[in-house]
Amino acid sequence: MKTFHVTIARVGEMVYEGEAHSLQLTGTEGVFTVYAGHEPFVSELVEGEAYVEDTEGTKHKIHIPHKGIAEVSFNQTTVLL
C-alpha cells in the first residue's frame, strides 16, 4: 500500500509526524479521508477527531479541539491547529 507524509502541528507542538496509509479528518463539508496521491486541496477543519493509519497499520486517534486547516498535496498533508 502506498504511503504519504502527514504532519499535524499546533503552535509550539508537533502532534504527529510520519508516513501514513490514510488520514481521516472532519472538515466544514463533512468527514473526508486522504490517501497517497490524493488530489491537492485545502479544507477548513472543525472540532472532532483525526485518525491516522500509520505504515504498521496502527490507528492513531488525535483530538482536534477547535478549528484548523488541512493542506493536501501530492504526497504530503499538513494540518495546522
C-alpha positions as a Markdown table, in Angstrom:
| # | Residue | x | y | z |
|---|---|---|---|---|
| 1 | Met | 0.0 | 0.0 | 0.0 |
| 2 | Lys | 1.3 | 3.5 | -0.9 |
| 3 | Thr | 2.2 | 6.0 | 1.8 |
| 4 | Phe | 2.3 | 9.7 | 2.2 |
| 5 | His | 3.8 | 12.1 | 4.8 |
| 6 | Val | 1.5 | 13.5 | 7.5 |
| 7 | Thr | 2.3 | 16.5 | 9.7 |
| 8 | Ile | -0.2 | 17.6 | 12.4 |
| 9 | Ala | 1.0 | 20.6 | 14.5 |
| 10 | Arg | -0.1 | 23.4 | 16.7 |
| 11 | Val | 1.9 | 26.4 | 17.8 |
| 12 | Gly | 4.9 | 25.1 | 19.7 |
| 13 | Glu | 4.0 | 21.4 | 19.4 |
| 14 | Met | 4.3 | 18.7 | 16.9 |
| 15 | Val | 1.3 | 16.5 | 17.4 |
| 16 | Tyr | 2.1 | 13.8 | 14.8 |
| 17 | Glu | 4.6 | 13.4 | 12.0 |
| 18 | Gly | 5.3 | 10.4 | 9.9 |
| 19 | Glu | 4.4 | 8.2 | 7.0 |
| 20 | Ala | 0.8 | 7.0 | 6.8 |
| 21 | His | -1.6 | 4.9 | 4.7 |
| 22 | Ser | -4.6 | 7.1 | 5.4 |
| 23 | Leu | -5.7 | 10.2 | 7.3 |
| 24 | Gln | -9.4 | 10.9 | 8.2 |
| 25 | Leu | -10.4 | 14.5 | 9.1 |
| 26 | Thr | -13.6 | 16.4 | 9.7 |
| 27 | Gly | -13.9 | 19.5 | 7.5 |
| 28 | Thr | -16.7 | 22.1 | 7.3 |
| 29 | Glu | -18.3 | 20.0 | 4.5 |
| 30 | Gly | -18.1 | 16.7 | 6.5 |
| 31 | Val | -15.7 | 13.8 | 7.1 |
| 32 | Phe | -13.0 | 13.1 | 4.4 |
| 33 | Thr | -10.2 | 10.6 | 4.0 |
| 34 | Val | -6.8 | 11.3 | 2.4 |
| 35 | Tyr | -4.7 | 8.6 | 0.7 |
| 36 | Ala | -1.3 | 8.7 | -1.1 |
| 37 | Gly | -1.6 | 10.6 | -4.4 |
| 38 | His | -4.7 | 12.4 | -3.4 |
| 39 | Glu | -5.6 | 15.5 | -5.5 |
| 40 | Pro | -4.4 | 18.7 | -3.9 |
| 41 | Phe | -6.9 | 20.8 | -1.9 |
| 42 | Val | -7.3 | 22.9 | 1.2 |
| 43 | Ser | -10.0 | 22.5 | 3.8 |
| 44 | Glu | -11.0 | 24.2 | 7.0 |
| 45 | Leu | -11.4 | 21.8 | 9.8 |
| 46 | Val | -13.9 | 21.7 | 12.7 |
| 47 | Glu | -13.7 | 20.2 | 16.1 |
| 48 | Gly | -13.6 | 16.5 | 16.0 |
| 49 | Glu | -11.3 | 13.5 | 15.8 |
| 50 | Ala | -8.5 | 12.8 | 13.3 |
| 51 | Tyr | -7.5 | 9.2 | 12.6 |
| 52 | Val | -4.1 | 8.4 | 11.1 |
| 53 | Glu | -3.3 | 4.8 | 10.0 |
| 54 | Asp | 0.5 | 4.5 | 10.0 |
| 55 | Thr | 2.7 | 2.2 | 7.9 |
| 56 | Glu | 2.4 | -0.5 | 10.6 |
| 57 | Gly | -1.4 | -0.5 | 10.4 |
| 58 | Thr | -1.7 | 1.2 | 13.8 |
| 59 | Lys | -4.5 | 3.7 | 14.0 |
| 60 | His | -3.8 | 6.9 | 16.0 |
| 61 | Lys | -6.7 | 9.0 | 17.3 |
| 62 | Ile | -6.0 | 12.7 | 17.6 |
| 63 | His | -8.5 | 15.1 | 19.1 |
| 64 | Ile | -9.0 | 18.3 | 17.1 |
| 65 | Pro | -10.2 | 20.7 | 19.9 |
| 66 | His | -11.0 | 23.7 | 17.7 |
| 67 | Lys | -10.9 | 24.8 | 14.1 |
| 68 | Gly | -7.9 | 24.2 | 12.0 |
| 69 | Ile | -6.8 | 23.9 | 8.4 |
| 70 | Ala | -5.6 | 21.0 | 6.3 |
| 71 | Glu | -3.5 | 21.3 | 3.1 |
| 72 | Val | -3.3 | 18.2 | 0.9 |
| 73 | Ser | -0.7 | 18.0 | -1.8 |
| 74 | Phe | 0.5 | 15.1 | -3.9 |
| 75 | Asn | 2.3 | 13.1 | -1.3 |
| 76 | Gln | 2.0 | 15.2 | 1.8 |
| 77 | Thr | -0.7 | 16.5 | 4.1 |
| 78 | Thr | -0.2 | 19.3 | 6.7 |
| 79 | Val | -2.7 | 20.0 | 9.4 |
| 80 | Leu | -2.4 | 23.2 | 11.4 |
| 81 | Leu | -4.4 | 23.5 | 14.6 |
